[in-house]
Amino acid sequence: MSVLQLASHSILGLTYLGLALGYIPGLRMNRATIALVGSAFLIALGTLNLQEAWQAIDANTIVFLLSMMVVNANLFYAGFFWRSLSVLLSFTRSPVGLLIALTFGSGILSAFFLNDTIALVFTPLTLNLAQTLGLNPIPYLLAIAGATNIGSVATLSGNPQNILIGSFSGISYLDFWCALAPVAITGLVVQIGLLWLLYPDVRSNQPCQILPTGNQQIFKPLFHKSLVIITGLLIAFAVGLPLAESALVAASLLLITRRIKPQRILKKVDWNLLVMFSGLFVLTKVTQNLNLLQPFTHVINSAASFLSVTVVLSNLISNVPTVLLLHPLISQDDTQYWLLLAAGSTLAGNLTLFGSVANLIVVEAAADLGYKLSLVEHLRFGAPLTLCTLLLVYLWVH
């Protein structure tokens, strides 16, 4: 091995280690900057040139992700997510009813909109609700964290890794939904049962005395416009129109407005995630060029081993890098393995507190308001939930 090859392997290894940790000790770097810096060094070493790096970035994925972020930002400012939660909670006043409403509400919304957005919006609302009703917020926070991951399994627009898989596999939105929606719905039921067993306080079906109505403002013109465009977007997905192009048109229509300043919308776009994705595409291309995928080729001989490797890697280096790392091993027409990759990389996020961004969002938001969700507290819920849902996926897809 030449010096340049050794340097390339070392930088790639250190970059993936940084992505796994989420930081570089002693430096102020996050996953986005780690992926970008690692890619830049590999380009500088000549492992691939700038043109090859640019071509490695999947435009469909970046456009789809950016467009959905713009759509979600408009829905947020319109008050759509708050109104959705209010409608769900209007049907029940009991602790167990609230648990069911929050689980299915956040799960269903995560299926159609990015799960991280739902976690970000629902967490403070859930904490406020628990405080007002005098309830222990921990089981309800766990419900939000678990349901946003489980619910997002159902569609290609539910989370970033599914967006990637939709771009690579060519599976239609409706076919993906028909294949994995039953897994998501059953998983949400399993989650409710598990929380019911772990937290006796949520078992009560007695109505709470006070149910907050909230005072979040609804911007009706933006609200109605967003609903019309979102309905059109979901119809476009269902009839099989290109995902990225459909989402881009929807986002563009929402950006034509007199109601809200563009700066407010663009501030809601997760530029860190887009930068990280771009860097990861380059790192994946380098991994292929260096023929480092060879050790993983045996995992596609068995659905069980492939699912196991997906889960382990998702918890080591996160789900998006795992999808990018493993996708070259799957032929485009192998629907079974694409579905296993999508479900395995997503449901693995429930295993540990650091398994998904949605979990971290819930933990950080709770900590800001004085509530601590510990690693052990999450693990006793997340471990059995992950095992049950992964077994369900294997039996259903296999």
C-alpha positions as CSV (number, residue, x, y, z in Angstrom):
1,M,0.0,0.0,0.0
2,S,1.4,3.4,-1.0
3,V,1.7,6.4,1.3
4,L,-1.3,8.1,-0.4
5,Q,-3.5,5.0,-0.1
6,L,-2.6,4.7,3.6
7,A,-3.4,8.3,4.1
8,S,-6.7,7.9,2.3
9,H,-7.7,4.9,4.4
10,S,-6.7,6.7,7.6
11,I,-8.7,9.9,6.8
12,L,-11.7,7.8,5.8
13,G,-11.5,5.8,9.0
14,L,-11.1,8.9,11.2
15,T,-14.0,10.6,9.4
16,Y,-16.4,7.7,10.0
17,L,-15.2,7.5,13.6
18,G,-16.0,11.2,14.0
19,L,-19.4,10.6,12.4
20,A,-20.1,7.8,14.9
21,L,-19.2,10.0,17.9
22,G,-20.8,13.1,16.5
23,Y,-17.8,15.2,17.3
24,I,-14.0,15.4,17.3
25,P,-12.5,15.6,20.8
26,G,-11.0,19.0,21.5
27,L,-12.5,20.5,18.3
28,R,-15.8,22.3,17.7
29,M,-17.0,20.2,14.9
30,N,-20.3,18.4,14.2
31,R,-21.2,15.7,11.8
32,A,-21.7,18.1,8.9
33,T,-18.3,19.7,9.2
34,I,-16.7,16.3,9.9
35,A,-18.1,14.9,6.6
36,L,-17.2,18.1,4.7
37,V,-13.6,18.3,6.0
38,G,-13.0,14.5,5.5
39,S,-14.3,14.8,1.9
40,A,-12.0,17.8,1.2
41,F,-8.9,16.0,2.5
42,L,-9.7,13.0,0.4
43,I,-10.1,15.2,-2.7
44,A,-6.8,16.9,-1.8
45,L,-5.1,13.6,-1.7
46,G,-6.3,12.7,-5.2
47,T,-8.5,9.8,-4.1
48,L,-11.1,11.4,-6.4
49,N,-11.1,14.7,-8.1
50,L,-13.5,17.6,-7.6
51,Q,-15.6,16.7,-10.6
52,E,-16.0,13.1,-9.4
53,A,-17.0,14.3,-6.0
54,W,-19.6,16.7,-7.4
55,Q,-21.1,13.9,-9.5
56,A,-21.2,11.6,-6.5
57,I,-23.8,13.9,-4.8
58,D,-27.3,12.7,-5.6
59,A,-29.2,15.7,-6.8
60,N,-32.6,14.0,-6.4
61,T,-32.0,13.4,-2.7
62,I,-30.7,16.9,-1.9
63,V,-33.6,18.6,-3.8
64,F,-36.2,16.4,-2.2
65,L,-34.8,16.9,1.3
66,L,-34.5,20.7,0.8
67,S,-38.0,21.0,-0.7
68,M,-39.6,19.0,2.2
69,M,-37.8,21.3,4.7
70,V,-39.4,24.3,3.0
71,V,-42.8,22.6,3.1
72,N,-42.4,21.8,6.8
73,A,-41.3,25.3,7.6
74,N,-44.5,26.7,6.0
75,L,-46.6,24.2,7.9
76,F,-44.9,25.2,11.1
77,Y,-45.5,28.9,10.7
78,A,-49.1,28.3,9.6
79,G,-49.8,26.5,12.9
80,F,-50.5,23.1,11.2
81,F,-48.6,20.9,13.7
82,W,-50.1,22.6,16.7
83,R,-53.6,22.4,15.3
84,S,-53.0,18.7,14.5
85,L,-52.1,18.0,18.1
86,S,-55.0,20.0,19.4
87,V,-57.4,18.1,17.3
88,L,-56.0,14.8,18.5
89,L,-56.2,15.8,22.1
90,S,-59.8,17.0,21.8
91,F,-60.9,13.4,21.6
92,T,-59.6,12.3,25.0
93,R,-58.9,13.6,28.5
94,S,-57.4,10.5,30.2
95,P,-53.7,9.6,30.6
96,V,-54.0,6.4,28.5
97,G,-56.0,8.3,25.9
98,L,-53.4,11.0,25.7
99,L,-50.7,8.3,25.3
100,I,-52.6,6.7,22.4
101,A,-53.3,10.1,20.8
102,L,-49.7,11.3,21.0
103,T,-48.3,8.0,19.7
104,F,-50.6,7.7,16.7
105,G,-50.6,11.5,16.1
106,S,-46.9,11.9,16.0
107,G,-46.4,8.6,14.2
108,I,-48.9,9.4,11.4
109,L,-47.6,12.9,10.8
110,S,-44.0,11.5,10.8
111,A,-45.0,9.2,7.9
112,F,-45.7,12.2,5.7
113,F,-43.4,14.8,7.0
114,L,-39.8,14.5,8.2
115,N,-39.7,12.8,11.6
116,D,-37.2,15.2,13.1
117,T,-39.6,18.1,12.4
118,I,-42.4,16.3,14.3
119,A,-40.1,15.6,17.2
120,L,-39.0,19.2,17.3
121,V,-42.5,20.6,17.3
122,F,-44.3,18.0,19.5
123,T,-41.8,17.8,22.3
124,P,-42.4,21.2,23.9
125,L,-46.1,20.9,23.4
126,T,-46.1,17.5,25.1
127,L,-44.1,18.8,28.0
128,N,-46.5,21.8,28.4
129,L,-49.4,19.4,28.3
130,A,-47.9,17.1,31.0
131,Q,-47.1,20.0,33.2
132,T,-50.6,21.4,33.0
133,L,-52.3,18.1,33.7
134,G,-49.8,17.1,36.5
135,L,-48.6,14.0,34.6
136,N,-45.2,12.4,34.6
137,P,-43.8,13.6,31.2
138,I,-41.3,10.8,30.7
139,P,-43.6,8.1,29.1
140,Y,-45.1,10.7,26.8
141,L,-41.7,11.9,25.8
142,L,-40.7,8.3,25.0
143,A,-43.9,8.0,23.1
144,I,-42.9,11.0,20.9
145,A,-39.4,9.7,20.4
146,G,-40.4,6.2,19.5
147,A,-43.5,7.0,17.4
148,T,-41.6,9.5,15.2
149,N,-39.1,6.8,14.3
150,I,-41.7,4.0,13.9
151,G,-44.2,6.2,11.9
152,S,-41.5,7.4,9.5
153,V,-40.9,3.9,8.4
154,A,-44.2,3.9,6.4
155,T,-43.3,6.3,3.5
156,L,-40.4,7.5,1.4
157,S,-40.8,11.1,2.8
158,G,-40.8,10.0,6.4
159,N,-37.1,10.4,7.1
160,P,-33.8,11.2,5.3
161,Q,-32.7,7.6,4.9
162,N,-36.0,6.7,3.2
163,I,-35.5,9.6,0.9
164,L,-32.2,8.2,-0.1
165,I,-33.6,4.7,-0.6
166,G,-36.4,6.1,-2.8
167,S,-33.8,7.8,-5.0
168,F,-31.6,4.7,-5.3
169,S,-34.2,2.0,-5.6
170,G,-36.9,3.5,-7.8
171,I,-39.6,2.0,-5.6
172,S,-42.8,4.0,-6.0
173,Y,-44.3,6.0,-3.1
174,L,-47.4,3.9,-3.0
175,D,-45.6,0.6,-3.3
176,F,-43.3,1.5,-0.4
177,W,-46.4,2.6,1.7
178,C,-48.2,-0.7,1.0
179,A,-45.1,-2.7,2.0
180,L,-44.2,-0.9,5.3
181,A,-47.3,0.9,6.5
182,P,-48.6,-2.3,8.3
183,V,-45.2,-2.5,10.0
184,A,-45.5,1.1,11.2
185,I,-49.0,0.7,12.5
186,T,-48.3,-2.5,14.3
187,G,-45.1,-1.0,15.8
188,L,-47.1,1.9,17.2
189,V,-49.5,-0.5,18.9
190,V,-46.5,-2.4,20.3
191,Q,-45.1,0.8,21.7
192,I,-48.4,1.7,23.4
193,G,-48.5,-1.8,25.0
194,L,-44.9,-1.5,26.2
195,L,-45.3,1.9,27.8
196,W,-48.5,0.7,29.4
197,L,-46.5,-2.1,31.0
198,L,-43.5,0.0,32.0
199,Y,-45.5,3.0,33.4
200,P,-48.5,2.2,35.6
201,D,-49.4,5.9,35.8
202,V,-50.5,6.0,32.2
203,R,-53.0,3.2,32.6
204,S,-55.7,5.4,34.0
205,N,-58.7,6.1,31.8
206,Q,-60.1,8.6,34.2
207,P,-60.5,12.1,32.7
208,C,-58.0,14.7,33.8
209,Q,-59.6,17.8,35.3
210,I,-57.8,20.4,33.1
211,L,-57.1,20.1,29.4
212,P,-55.2,23.0,28.0
213,T,-56.5,24.6,24.8
214,G,-53.4,26.5,24.0
215,N,-53.1,29.9,22.4
216,Q,-50.9,29.2,19.3
217,Q,-51.9,31.5,16.5
218,I,-53.2,30.0,13.3
219,F,-52.3,32.1,10.2
220,K,-55.4,31.1,8.1
221,P,-54.3,32.3,4.7
222,L,-51.0,30.4,5.0
223,F,-52.7,27.5,6.7
224,H,-55.3,27.1,3.9
225,K,-52.7,27.6,1.1
226,S,-50.4,25.1,2.7
227,L,-53.1,22.5,3.1
228,V,-54.1,22.8,-0.6
229,I,-50.5,22.5,-1.8
230,I,-49.7,19.6,0.6
231,T,-52.8,17.7,-0.6
232,G,-51.6,18.2,-4.2
233,L,-48.1,17.0,-3.2
234,L,-49.4,13.8,-1.6
235,I,-51.6,13.1,-4.6
236,A,-48.5,13.5,-6.8
237,F,-46.6,11.1,-4.6
238,A,-49.5,8.6,-4.7
239,V,-49.9,8.6,-8.5
240,G,-46.2,8.0,-9.1
241,L,-44.9,11.4,-10.2
242,P,-41.2,12.0,-9.5
243,L,-40.7,12.7,-5.8
244,A,-38.0,15.4,-6.0
245,E,-39.6,17.3,-8.8
246,S,-43.0,17.2,-7.1
247,A,-41.6,18.4,-3.8
248,L,-39.7,21.1,-5.5
249,V,-42.8,22.5,-7.2
250,A,-44.7,22.4,-4.0
251,A,-41.9,24.2,-2.1
252,S,-41.7,26.8,-4.9
253,L,-45.4,27.5,-4.8
254,L,-45.2,28.0,-1.0
255,L,-42.3,30.4,-1.4
256,I,-44.5,32.7,-3.6
257,T,-46.1,34.6,-0.8
258,R,-46.9,38.0,0.7
259,R,-47.5,36.5,4.1
260,I,-44.1,35.6,5.5
261,K,-40.6,36.8,5.0
262,P,-38.3,34.3,3.1
263,Q,-35.7,34.7,5.8
264,R,-38.0,33.0,8.3
265,I,-38.5,30.0,6.1
266,L,-34.9,29.6,5.2
267,K,-33.9,29.7,8.8
268,K,-35.9,26.6,9.3
269,V,-34.0,24.7,6.6
270,D,-31.5,22.3,8.2
271,W,-28.4,23.4,6.2
272,N,-26.2,21.2,8.4
273,L,-28.1,18.1,7.3
274,L,-27.8,19.1,3.6
275,V,-24.0,19.7,4.0
276,M,-23.6,16.4,5.9
277,F,-25.5,14.5,3.1
278,S,-23.3,16.0,0.4
279,G,-20.2,15.0,2.3
280,L,-21.5,11.5,2.9
281,F,-22.1,11.0,-0.8
282,V,-18.5,11.8,-1.4
283,L,-17.3,9.5,1.4
284,T,-19.4,6.7,0.0
285,K,-17.8,7.2,-3.5
286,V,-14.4,7.0,-1.9
287,T,-15.3,3.8,-0.1
288,Q,-16.4,2.3,-3.4
289,N,-13.2,3.5,-5.2
290,L,-11.0,1.9,-2.4
291,N,-13.0,-1.3,-2.6
292,L,-13.8,-1.3,1.1
293,L,-17.3,-2.8,0.6
294,Q,-15.9,-6.2,0.0
295,P,-16.2,-7.4,3.6
296,F,-19.9,-6.6,3.6
297,T,-20.8,-8.5,0.4
298,H,-21.5,-11.7,2.3
299,V,-24.3,-10.0,4.3
300,I,-26.7,-10.0,1.3
301,N,-26.7,-13.8,1.2
302,S,-29.2,-13.8,4.1
303,A,-32.0,-11.4,5.0
304,A,-31.4,-11.9,8.7
305,S,-27.6,-11.2,8.5
306,F,-28.3,-8.1,6.3
307,L,-30.8,-6.8,8.7
308,S,-28.5,-7.4,11.6
309,V,-25.6,-5.6,10.0
310,T,-27.9,-2.7,9.1
311,V,-28.9,-2.4,12.8
312,V,-25.4,-2.6,14.1
313,L,-24.0,-0.1,11.7
314,S,-26.9,2.3,12.2
315,N,-26.1,2.5,15.9
316,L,-22.3,2.8,15.2
317,I,-22.2,5.4,12.5
318,S,-25.9,6.5,12.3
319,N,-28.6,5.5,9.9
320,V,-27.9,7.8,6.9
321,P,-24.2,6.8,6.6
322,T,-25.3,3.2,6.9
323,V,-27.7,3.5,4.0
324,L,-25.1,5.2,1.9
325,L,-22.5,2.6,2.8
326,L,-24.7,-0.5,2.1
327,H,-26.8,0.6,-0.9
328,P,-24.2,-0.3,-3.5
329,L,-24.5,-3.9,-2.4
330,I,-28.2,-4.1,-3.4
331,S,-29.4,-4.5,-7.0
332,Q,-32.0,-1.9,-7.9
333,D,-34.7,-4.5,-8.5
334,D,-34.2,-6.3,-5.1
335,T,-37.2,-4.7,-3.3
336,Q,-36.9,-7.0,-0.3
337,Y,-33.5,-5.8,0.6
338,W,-34.3,-2.2,0.0
339,L,-37.3,-2.5,2.4
340,L,-35.1,-4.3,5.0
341,L,-32.5,-1.5,4.7
342,A,-35.1,1.2,5.1
343,A,-36.9,-0.4,8.1
344,G,-33.8,-1.7,9.8
345,S,-31.9,1.6,9.6
346,T,-34.9,3.5,10.9
347,L,-36.1,1.2,13.7
348,A,-32.6,0.7,14.9
349,G,-32.8,4.4,16.0
350,N,-35.0,3.4,18.9
351,L,-32.4,1.1,20.4
352,T,-30.4,3.7,22.3
353,L,-30.8,7.3,23.3
354,F,-28.2,8.4,20.7
355,G,-29.6,6.1,17.9
356,S,-31.5,8.8,16.1
357,V,-31.7,12.6,15.8
358,A,-35.4,12.5,16.8
359,N,-34.3,11.0,20.2
360,L,-31.7,13.7,20.7
361,I,-34.2,16.4,19.9
362,V,-36.6,15.1,22.5
363,V,-33.8,14.7,25.1
364,E,-32.4,18.2,24.6
365,A,-35.8,19.9,24.6
366,A,-36.8,18.1,27.8
367,A,-33.5,19.0,29.5
368,D,-34.0,22.7,28.6
369,L,-37.3,22.6,30.6
370,G,-35.7,20.7,33.6
371,Y,-36.6,17.1,32.8
372,K,-33.9,14.4,32.4
373,L,-34.4,11.4,30.2
374,S,-31.5,9.1,31.1
375,L,-29.8,6.6,29.0
376,V,-31.0,3.7,31.2
377,E,-34.6,5.1,31.2
378,H,-34.6,5.1,27.4
379,L,-32.8,1.7,27.1
380,R,-35.4,-0.2,29.1
381,F,-38.0,1.1,26.7
382,G,-36.0,1.3,23.5
383,A,-34.3,-2.2,23.6
384,P,-37.5,-4.3,23.8
385,L,-39.3,-2.0,21.3
386,T,-36.5,-2.3,18.8
387,L,-36.3,-6.1,19.1
388,C,-40.1,-6.5,18.7
389,T,-40.3,-4.1,15.7
390,L,-37.3,-5.6,13.9
391,L,-38.7,-9.1,14.4
392,L,-41.9,-7.8,12.9
393,V,-40.1,-6.4,9.9
394,Y,-38.1,-9.6,9.3
395,L,-41.3,-11.7,9.4
396,W,-43.3,-9.3,7.3
397,V,-40.8,-8.4,4.6
398,H,-38.9,-11.8,4.5
